[in-house]
Amino acid sequence: MTEITIGVDVSKEALDAYRFPDGESRHFDNNAKGHKALMRWIGSEVTRIVYEPTGAYHRGFECRLAEAGLPLVKVNPRQARRFAEATGKLAKTDRCDAAMLARMGAVLALTARPLRGALLNELKDLHMARAALIKDRTAARNRAKTLTLALLKRQNGERLKQIQRHLGDLDQTILALIKTDPDLAQRLDILTSIPSVSHATACALIIDMPELGALQPSEAASLAGLAPVARQSGTWTGRAFIRGGRANVRQALYMPALVAMRFNPDLKAKYQALKAAGKPPKVAITALMRKLIILANALIKAQRKWAPKTP
């Protein structure tokens, strides 16, 4: 049976859809009526529906098609653009993008994964607001070092206090929402059982990497952008490095890795072994971050809390 792949380019007002391999394309409004019309056109004999995230514009489309049980595949825009360049498709129109997404899904045989539910979308919005406040706090603290006028000092101090209040409100709300869902609450308990993983880090992993527990170890490291990329050609071997993946997950793991190298007995031993082998501190810390995300994935998959290794 021929696989059918649909590519959908999502914009604020419209959805452009392309069907591979027959090449039929359609244009729909990006609203409830348009989503229903799109689903009628797609039918039930579809292998995958490929699209890129577009901020808030893809949310309604994604939720309605997911509720209908359709196989959705959300791809990284950077990967989609690289696929287009690799196949010589340099034109950038909505219809061309939809066709490119359909071909990408078919050629790479992309598989659908569970998407965020309404609760995780709400948590993501709250977490993004928290990240924005963290940036504001850093900027305000830096300004405080250079201000000389009394009025500006007072206003900046008031702003810092306001940011702290808002951060506290967001943290309480995020934690309370996670605890309303049994699965997310269990994930929180498992993650915080790992020495060095705080509630803030656990919440970040739950929200920004909901796939944890359903991945292979190498997939977890790669998704977080912590898998080393080898460089080798002929007799030449370059230094491996990390790139891509979810930067916010790496940021969430950095401080726990610093704490783990001192207080987590398993990871402390790993860090000391890497240092003894002559690895630079940054390389050793990155290795601990990779160990942490692989450990988190394994514990959630096994549905058990962390326990120290027995001698």
C-alpha positions in Angstrom: 0.0 0.0 0.0 1.3 3.4 -1.0 2.1 5.7 1.9 0.4 9.1 1.9 2.2 12.0 3.4 0.6 15.4 3.8 2.7 18.6 4.2 1.0 21.6 5.8 2.5 25.1 5.8 0.9 27.0 8.7 0.5 30.8 8.8 -1.6 33.1 10.8 -4.6 33.1 8.4 -4.2 30.1 6.3 -3.1 26.5 5.8 -1.5 25.3 2.6 -1.6 21.5 2.2 0.2 19.3 -0.3 -0.3 15.5 -0.7 2.6 13.2 -1.6 2.9 11.3 -3.9 0.0 12.4 -6.2 0.9 16.1 -5.8 -2.6 17.5 -5.1 -2.6 20.7 -3.1 -5.3 22.7 -1.3 -5.7 26.0 0.6 -7.7 26.3 3.8 -8.5 28.9 6.4 -6.6 28.6 9.7 -9.7 28.4 11.9 -12.1 25.8 13.2 -14.1 25.6 9.9 -10.9 25.3 7.8 -9.5 22.6 10.1 -12.6 20.5 9.6 -12.4 21.0 5.8 -8.7 20.0 5.9 -9.5 16.8 7.8 -12.2 15.9 5.3 -9.7 16.4 2.5 -7.0 14.3 4.2 -9.3 11.4 5.0 -8.3 8.4 7.1 -5.7 6.6 4.9 -2.8 9.0 5.7 0.6 7.9 7.0 1.8 11.2 8.4 1.0 14.9 8.4 4.2 17.0 8.5 4.3 20.7 9.7 6.6 23.2 11.3 5.8 25.0 14.6 4.7 28.6 14.1 4.4 30.1 17.6 0.7 30.3 18.6 -0.6 29.9 15.0 -0.3 26.1 14.8 -1.9 25.4 18.2 -5.6 25.2 17.0 -4.7 23.1 13.9 -2.5 20.8 16.0 -5.1 20.3 18.8 -8.0 19.5 16.4 -6.1 17.1 14.2 -4.6 15.4 17.3 -8.0 15.0 18.8 -9.1 13.3 15.6 -6.3 10.8 16.0 -4.4 11.8 12.9 -0.6 11.1 12.8 1.1 14.4 13.3 4.8 15.0 12.8 6.2 18.4 14.0 9.6 19.1 12.5 12.4 21.5 13.4 12.3 24.5 10.9 16.1 24.5 10.6 16.0 20.8 9.6 13.3 21.5 7.1 15.2 24.3 5.5 18.3 22.2 5.2 16.3 19.4 3.6 15.0 21.9 1.1 18.5 23.2 0.3 19.9 19.6 0.0 17.2 18.8 -2.6 17.7 22.0 -4.5 14.3 23.5 -3.6 15.3 27.1 -3.0 11.9 28.8 -3.7 10.1 30.0 -0.5 6.4 30.2 -0.9 3.6 28.6 1.2 2.8 26.0 -1.4 6.4 25.2 -2.0 7.0 24.8 1.7 4.0 22.5 2.1 5.3 20.3 -0.8 8.8 20.3 0.7 7.5 19.2 4.1 5.5 16.3 2.5 8.6 15.1 0.5 10.7 15.4 3.7 8.3 13.3 5.6 8.1 10.6 2.9 11.8 10.5 2.0 12.9 10.3 5.7 10.0 8.1 6.7 9.3 10.4 9.7 7.2 8.8 12.4 4.5 10.5 14.5 5.1 11.1 18.2 2.7 12.0 21.0 2.1 15.7 21.1 1.6 18.1 24.0 -1.8 18.1 25.5 -3.7 21.3 26.5 -2.0 21.1 30.0 1.5 21.0 28.6 0.8 23.8 26.2 -0.4 25.9 29.2 2.7 24.9 31.2 4.9 25.8 28.2 3.4 29.3 28.0 4.0 29.8 31.8 7.5 28.5 31.5 8.3 30.9 28.6 7.0 33.8 30.7 9.3 32.6 33.5 12.3 32.6 31.1 11.5 36.1 30.0 11.4 37.3 33.6 14.8 35.6 34.3 16.2 37.7 31.4 14.6 40.8 32.8 16.0 40.1 36.2 19.5 39.7 34.8 19.2 43.0 32.9 17.9 44.8 36.0 20.8 43.5 38.1 23.3 44.6 35.5 21.7 48.0 35.4 21.9 48.3 39.1 25.7 48.3 38.9 25.9 51.4 36.7 23.0 53.6 37.9 23.9 56.8 39.8 20.6 58.7 40.0 18.6 58.0 43.1 15.3 57.9 41.2 16.5 55.3 38.7 18.0 53.3 41.5 14.7 53.2 43.3 12.7 52.3 40.2 15.2 49.6 39.3 15.0 48.2 42.8 11.2 48.2 42.7 11.3 46.4 39.3 13.6 43.7 40.8 11.2 43.1 43.7 8.3 42.9 41.2 10.1 40.4 39.1 10.8 38.3 42.1 7.1 38.3 43.1 6.1 37.4 39.6 8.6 34.6 39.5 7.3 33.2 42.8 3.8 33.3 41.4 4.8 31.5 38.2 6.7 28.8 40.1 3.8 28.1 42.4 1.4 28.0 39.5 3.6 25.7 37.4 4.1 23.3 40.3 0.4 23.3 41.2 -0.6 22.5 37.6 2.0 19.7 37.3 0.6 18.1 40.5 -2.9 18.1 39.1 -1.9 15.5 36.5 -0.9 12.0 37.9 1.6 11.3 35.2 3.3 14.6 35.4 3.3 14.5 39.2 5.0 11.1 39.1 7.6 12.4 36.7 8.3 15.3 39.1 8.8 12.9 42.0 11.2 10.7 39.9 13.2 13.6 38.6 13.6 15.3 42.0 14.8 12.1 43.5 18.0 12.5 41.5 20.6 14.4 43.6 21.3 17.9 42.2 17.9 18.1 40.3 15.7 20.8 41.9 12.0 21.4 41.4 12.8 24.2 38.9 15.0 21.8 36.8 12.5 19.0 37.0 9.7 21.3 35.8 11.9 22.5 32.9 12.5 18.9 31.8 8.9 17.9 32.1 7.8 20.9 30.0 10.6 21.2 27.5 11.2 17.5 26.9 7.9 15.6 27.3 9.4 12.7 25.3 11.4 11.6 28.3 10.7 8.0 29.1 9.9 7.1 25.5 13.4 7.5 24.0 16.5 5.4 23.5 19.6 6.7 25.4 21.2 8.1 22.3 17.9 9.8 21.2 17.6 11.5 24.6 21.1 12.9 24.3 20.6 13.9 20.7 17.3 15.7 21.4 18.9 17.7 24.2 21.9 18.5 21.9 24.3 16.7 24.1 25.4 13.9 21.8 29.0 14.4 20.6 29.3 15.0 16.8 32.4 13.1 15.5 34.7 14.7 12.9 36.8 12.3 10.9 38.1 12.1 7.3 40.7 9.7 6.1 43.6 9.7 8.6 42.5 13.0 10.1 40.4 13.0 13.3 39.1 16.3 14.7 37.7 17.1 18.1 34.1 16.0 18.7 31.6 18.7 19.6 27.9 19.2 20.4 25.4 21.2 18.5 21.7 21.5 17.8 19.0 20.1 20.0 17.0 22.0 22.6 19.1 24.8 24.1 16.6 25.3 26.9 17.1 21.7 28.1 20.9 22.2 28.1 20.5 25.4 30.1 18.3 23.6 32.6 20.9 20.9 33.1 24.0 23.1 33.4 23.6 24.0 37.1 22.5 20.5 38.2 25.7 19.1 36.5 27.8 21.6 38.5 26.2 20.5 41.7 26.3 16.8 40.7 30.1 16.8 40.2 30.3 17.6 44.0 27.4 15.9 45.6 26.0 13.1 43.4 28.2 10.1 44.2 27.8 8.4 40.8 28.4 11.5 38.7 31.1 12.8 41.0 33.1 9.6 40.2 32.4 10.1 36.5 33.6 13.7 36.6 36.8 12.8 38.5 37.5 10.0 36.0 37.2 12.4 33.1 39.4 14.9 34.7 42.0 12.2 35.5 41.9 11.3 31.8 42.9 14.9 30.9 39.5 16.1 29.7 38.9 19.9 30.0 36.4 20.9 32.6 33.7 22.0 30.1 33.9 18.7 28.3 33.6 16.8 31.6 30.6 19.0 32.6 28.9 18.4 29.2 29.4 14.6 29.8 27.6 14.9 33.2 24.8 16.8 31.5 24.5 14.0 29.0 24.5 11.4 31.9 21.8 13.3 33.7 19.4 13.4 30.7 20.0 9.7 29.9 19.5 8.9 33.6 16.3 11.0 33.7 15.0 9.2 30.6 15.8 5.7 32.0 14.2 6.4 35.4 11.0 7.7 33.9 10.9 4.8 31.4 11.3 2.3 34.4 8.9 4.4 36.6 11.3 4.3 39.5 13.1 6.8 41.7 16.9 7.2 41.7 18.9 5.0 44.1 22.7 5.0 44.6 24.7 2.2 43.0 25.5 -0.5 45.4 29.2 -1.4 45.6 
